[in-house]
Amino acid sequence: MAVPKRKQSKSRTNKRRANFKLTSPAMSVCSCGEMKLPHRVCPVCGGYRGKQVLEMDEE
């Protein structure tokens, strides 16, 4: 098995970890004005591409 010859320094470890960036998911605006994931039915109004696809319960 491959085993490191020397301990990796804290600065080298932190440099590697500094390049990892979380990205927020892409969001689009529904026709009802709510934010939703693209290419998916709106969870608020049940619409997709301007058409009513799901019947949503009014609470």
The first five atom37 places (N, CA, C, CB, O) and aatype in JSON, in Angstrom:
{
  "aatype": [12, 0, 19, 14, 11, 1, 11, 5, 15, 11, 15, 1, 16, 2, 11, 1, 1, 0, 2, 13, 11, 10, 16, 15, 14, 0, 12, 15, 19, 4, 15, 4, 7, 6, 12, 11, 10, 14, 8, 1, 19, 4, 14, 19, 4, 7, 7, 18, 1, 7, 11, 5, 19, 10, 6, 12, 3, 6, 6],
  "atom_mask": [
    [1, 1, 1, 1, 1],
    [1, 1, 1, 1, 1],
    [1, 1, 1, 1, 1],
    [1, 1, 1, 1, 1],
    [1, 1, 1, 1, 1],
    [1, 1, 1, 1, 1],
    [1, 1, 1, 1, 1],
    [1, 1, 1, 1, 1],
    [1, 1, 1, 1, 1],
    [1, 1, 1, 1, 1],
    [1, 1, 1, 1, 1],
    [1, 1, 1, 1, 1],
    [1, 1, 1, 1, 1],
    [1, 1, 1, 1, 1],
    [1, 1, 1, 1, 1],
    [1, 1, 1, 1, 1],
    [1, 1, 1, 1, 1],
    [1, 1, 1, 1, 1],
    [1, 1, 1, 1, 1],
    [1, 1, 1, 1, 1],
    [1, 1, 1, 1, 1],
    [1, 1, 1, 1, 1],
    [1, 1, 1, 1, 1],
    [1, 1, 1, 1, 1],
    [1, 1, 1, 1, 1],
    [1, 1, 1, 1, 1],
    [1, 1, 1, 1, 1],
    [1, 1, 1, 1, 1],
    [1, 1, 1, 1, 1],
    [1, 1, 1, 1, 1],
    [1, 1, 1, 1, 1],
    [1, 1, 1, 1, 1],
    [1, 1, 1, 0, 1],
    [1, 1, 1, 1, 1],
    [1, 1, 1, 1, 1],
    [1, 1, 1, 1, 1],
    [1, 1, 1, 1, 1],
    [1, 1, 1, 1, 1],
    [1, 1, 1, 1, 1],
    [1, 1, 1, 1, 1],
    [1, 1, 1, 1, 1],
    [1, 1, 1, 1, 1],
    [1, 1, 1, 1, 1],
    [1, 1, 1, 1, 1],
    [1, 1, 1, 1, 1],
    [1, 1, 1, 0, 1],
    [1, 1, 1, 0, 1],
    [1, 1, 1, 1, 1],
    [1, 1, 1, 1, 1],
    [1, 1, 1, 0, 1],
    [1, 1, 1, 1, 1],
    [1, 1, 1, 1, 1],
    [1, 1, 1, 1, 1],
    [1, 1, 1, 1, 1],
    [1, 1, 1, 1, 1],
    [1, 1, 1, 1, 1],
    [1, 1, 1, 1, 1],
    [1, 1, 1, 1, 1],
    [1, 1, 1, 1, 1]
  ],
  "atom_positions": [
    [[0.84, -1.19, 0.0], [0.0, 0.0, 0.0], [0.87, 1.24, 0.0], [-0.94, 0.01, 1.21], [1.98, 1.25, 0.54]],
    [[0.36, 2.3, -0.61], [1.08, 3.56, -0.65], [0.86, 4.28, 0.67], [0.63, 4.43, -1.84], [-0.27, 4.5, 1.1]],
    [[1.96, 4.66, 1.29], [1.91, 5.36, 2.57], [2.74, 6.62, 2.44], [2.43, 4.45, 3.74], [3.85, 6.57, 1.9]],
    [[2.26, 7.77, 2.92], [3.04, 9.0, 2.84], [4.34, 8.89, 3.63], [2.21, 10.18, 3.35], [4.37, 8.34, 4.74]],
    [[5.42, 9.42, 3.05], [6.7, 9.39, 3.74], [6.76, 10.4, 4.87], [7.82, 9.66, 2.76], [7.35, 10.13, 5.92]],
    [[6.13, 11.57, 4.66], [6.17, 12.63, 5.68], [4.75, 13.13, 5.96], [7.08, 13.8, 5.22], [3.83, 12.98, 5.16]],
    [[4.62, 13.73, 7.13], [3.33, 14.32, 7.51], [3.09, 15.55, 6.66], [3.31, 14.68, 9.04], [3.99, 16.36, 6.44]],
    [[1.87, 15.69, 6.18], [1.52, 16.87, 5.39], [1.26, 18.03, 6.33], [0.28, 16.59, 4.49], [0.54, 17.89, 7.32]],
    [[1.86, 19.19, 6.03], [1.74, 20.34, 6.93], [0.32, 20.9, 6.94], [2.73, 21.43, 6.52], [-0.47, 20.66, 6.03]],
    [[0.02, 21.64, 7.98], [-1.31, 22.24, 8.12], [-1.57, 23.25, 7.01], [-1.46, 22.93, 9.49], [-2.68, 23.33, 6.48]],
    [[-0.53, 24.02, 6.65], [-0.73, 25.03, 5.61], [-1.0, 24.37, 4.25], [0.5, 25.94, 5.51], [-1.81, 24.87, 3.48]],
    [[-0.33, 23.27, 3.98], [-0.55, 22.57, 2.71], [-1.96, 21.96, 2.68], [0.51, 21.46, 2.5], [-2.62, 21.99, 1.64]],
    [[-2.39, 21.41, 3.79], [-3.74, 20.85, 3.89], [-4.78, 21.94, 3.71], [-3.94, 20.13, 5.24], [-5.76, 21.76, 2.99]],
    [[-4.57, 23.09, 4.36], [-5.52, 24.2, 4.27], [-5.56, 24.79, 2.87], [-5.17, 25.27, 5.28], [-6.62, 25.24, 2.42]],
    [[-4.43, 24.81, 2.17], [-4.4, 25.3, 0.8], [-5.26, 24.42, -0.11], [-2.96, 25.36, 0.27], [-5.98, 24.92, -0.97]],
    [[-5.16, 23.13, 0.1], [-5.95, 22.2, -0.7], [-7.44, 22.38, -0.41], [-5.52, 20.75, -0.43], [-8.26, 22.39, -1.33]],
    [[-7.78, 22.51, 0.85], [-9.18, 22.65, 1.24], [-9.78, 23.99, 0.84], [-9.32, 22.46, 2.74], [-11.0, 24.11, 0.73]],
    [[-8.95, 25.0, 0.63], [-9.43, 26.34, 0.3], [-10.05, 26.4, -1.1], [-8.3, 27.35, 0.41], [-10.82, 27.31, -1.39]],
    [[-9.71, 25.44, -1.98], [-10.21, 25.46, -3.35], [-11.6, 24.87, -3.49], [-9.26, 24.73, -4.25], [-12.23, 25.03, -4.54]],
    [[-12.09, 24.2, -2.47], [-13.43, 23.6, -2.52], [-14.45, 24.68, -2.24], [-13.56, 22.43, -1.5], [-14.44, 25.31, -1.18]],
    [[-15.35, 24.9, -3.21], [-16.36, 25.94, -3.04], [-17.74, 25.34, -3.24], [-16.13, 27.1, -4.04], [-17.99, 24.62, -4.22]],
    [[-18.63, 25.62, -2.32], [-20.01, 25.2, -2.47], [-20.73, 26.17, -3.39], [-20.73, 25.1, -1.1], [-20.55, 27.39, -3.28]],
    [[-21.53, 25.64, -4.29], [-22.29, 26.5, -5.19], [-23.77, 26.33, -4.87], [-22.0, 26.17, -6.68], [-24.23, 25.23, -4.59]],
    [[-24.49, 27.42, -4.92], [-25.93, 27.34, -4.69], [-26.6, 26.8, -5.94], [-26.51, 28.73, -4.29], [-26.12, 27.04, -7.05]],
    [[-27.7, 26.07, -5.79], [-28.36, 25.52, -6.98], [-28.95, 26.64, -7.84], [-29.47, 24.54, -6.56], [-29.35, 27.69, -7.35]],
    [[-28.98, 26.38, -9.14], [-29.55, 27.37, -10.07], [-31.05, 27.49, -9.79], [-29.29, 26.96, -11.56], [-31.73, 26.48, -9.64]],
    [[-31.54, 28.7, -9.73], [-32.96, 28.93, -9.46], [-33.55, 29.78, -10.58], [-33.16, 29.62, -8.07], [-32.87, 30.63, -11.16]],
    [[-34.82, 29.54, -10.88], [-35.53, 30.35, -11.85], [-36.83, 30.84, -11.22], [-35.81, 29.55, -13.17], [-37.28, 30.29, -10.22]],
    [[-37.4, 31.87, -11.82], [-38.63, 32.45, -11.27], [-39.83, 31.84, -11.99], [-38.62, 34.0, -11.43], [-39.88, 31.82, -13.22]],
    [[-40.77, 31.34, -11.22], [-42.0, 30.77, -11.77], [-42.93, 31.9, -12.2], [-42.71, 29.84, -10.73], [-42.73, 33.06, -11.83]],
    [[-43.96, 31.55, -12.97], [-44.93, 32.56, -13.39], [-45.73, 33.11, -12.21], [-45.88, 31.97, -14.43], [-46.29, 34.2, -12.3]],
    [[-45.79, 32.34, -11.1], [-46.49, 32.82, -9.9], [-45.6, 33.75, -9.08], [-46.95, 31.64, -9.04], [-46.06, 34.37, -8.12]],
    [[-44.32, 33.86, -9.45], [-43.4, 34.76, -8.76], [-42.51, 34.09, -7.74], [0.0, 0.0, 0.0], [-41.65, 34.75, -7.16]],
    [[-42.68, 32.79, -7.51], [-41.85, 32.06, -6.55], [-40.61, 31.51, -7.22], [-42.65, 30.92, -5.9], [-40.58, 31.31, -8.44]],
    [[-39.56, 31.27, -6.43], [-38.34, 30.68, -6.94], [-38.49, 29.16, -6.97], [-37.12, 31.1, -6.07], [-39.05, 28.57, -6.05]],
    [[-37.98, 28.54, -8.05], [-38.05, 27.09, -8.18], [-36.82, 26.6, -8.93], [-39.35, 26.66, -8.91], [-36.11, 27.39, -9.54]],
    [[-36.58, 25.29, -8.87], [-35.49, 24.7, -9.63], [-35.89, 24.65, -11.1], [-35.14, 23.29, -9.1], [-37.06, 24.41, -11.41]],
    [[-34.95, 24.87, -12.02], [-35.3, 24.86, -13.43], [-35.69, 23.46, -13.92], [-34.13, 25.38, -14.26], [-35.2, 22.46, -13.39]],
    [[-36.57, 23.39, -14.9], [-37.05, 22.15, -15.53], [-37.81, 21.28, -14.54], [-35.88, 21.36, -16.09], [-37.81, 20.05, -14.67]],
    [[-38.47, 21.9, -13.56], [-39.27, 21.16, -12.58], [-40.58, 21.89, -12.34], [-38.49, 20.97, -11.26], [-40.69, 23.09, -12.56]],
    [[-41.56, 21.14, -11.88], [-42.87, 21.71, -11.57], [-42.73, 22.59, -10.33], [-43.94, 20.59, -11.35], [-42.02, 22.22, -9.39]],
    [[-43.39, 23.73, -10.33], [-43.33, 24.65, -9.2], [-44.02, 24.0, -7.99], [-44.0, 26.02, -9.55], [-45.17, 23.55, -8.11]],
    [[-43.35, 23.94, -6.84], [-43.97, 23.32, -5.66], [-45.07, 24.18, -5.05], [-42.93, 23.04, -4.63], [-45.84, 23.68, -4.22]],
    [[-45.17, 25.46, -5.42], [-46.17, 26.35, -4.84], [-47.47, 26.32, -5.64], [-45.63, 27.79, -4.77], [-48.55, 26.1, -5.09]],
    [[-47.36, 26.54, -6.96], [-48.57, 26.65, -7.78], [-48.84, 25.4, -8.61], [-48.46, 27.83, -8.7], [-49.97, 25.22, -9.08]],
    [[-47.85, 24.52, -8.81], [-48.05, 23.31, -9.6], [-47.98, 23.55, -11.1], [0.0, 0.0, 0.0], [-48.44, 22.71, -11.87]],
    [[-47.41, 24.68, -11.52], [-47.33, 25.0, -12.94], [-45.98, 24.64, -13.53], [0.0, 0.0, 0.0], [-44.97, 24.6, -12.83]],
    [[-45.98, 24.37, -14.84], [-44.75, 24.09, -15.57], [-44.87, 24.67, -16.96], [-44.46, 22.57, -15.62], [-45.78, 24.3, -17.7]],
    [[-43.98, 25.56, -17.32], [-43.94, 26.23, -18.63], [-45.26, 26.9, -18.97], [-43.57, 25.24, -19.71], [-45.73, 26.82, -20.1]],
    [[-45.85, 27.55, -17.98], [-47.07, 28.31, -18.2], [-48.35, 27.5, -18.18], [0.0, 0.0, 0.0], [-49.43, 28.06, -18.39]],
    [[-48.27, 26.2, -17.92], [-49.46, 25.35, -17.88], [-49.64, 24.8, -16.48], [-49.35, 24.19, -18.91], [-48.66, 24.58, -15.76]],
    [[-50.88, 24.56, -16.08], [-51.18, 23.96, -14.78], [-51.02, 22.44, -14.92], [-52.64, 24.35, -14.29], [-51.78, 21.8, -15.65]],
    [[-50.04, 21.87, -14.23], [-49.75, 20.45, -14.34], [-50.28, 19.68, -13.14], [-48.25, 20.22, -14.48], [-50.84, 18.6, -13.31]],
    [[-50.12, 20.23, -11.95], [-50.58, 19.58, -10.72], [-51.66, 20.41, -10.05], [-49.41, 19.36, -9.76], [-51.64, 21.64, -10.09]],
    [[-52.59, 19.73, -9.45], [-53.6, 20.4, -8.65], [-53.05, 20.55, -7.24], [-54.96, 19.61, -8.65], [-52.73, 19.57, -6.58]],
    [[-52.93, 21.8, -6.79], [-52.37, 22.06, -5.46], [-53.51, 22.33, -4.48], [-51.36, 23.26, -5.49], [-54.51, 22.95, -4.84]],
    [[-53.34, 21.85, -3.23], [-54.34, 22.06, -2.2], [-54.24, 23.49, -1.67], [-54.17, 21.03, -1.05], [-53.14, 23.97, -1.39]],
    [[-55.37, 24.16, -1.53], [-55.41, 25.49, -0.93], [-55.58, 25.32, 0.57], [-56.59, 26.37, -1.54], [-56.55, 24.71, 1.02]],
    [[-54.64, 25.84, 1.35], [-54.73, 25.69, 2.81], [-55.01, 27.0, 3.47], [-53.45, 25.1, 3.37], [-55.11, 27.06, 4.69]]
  ]
}
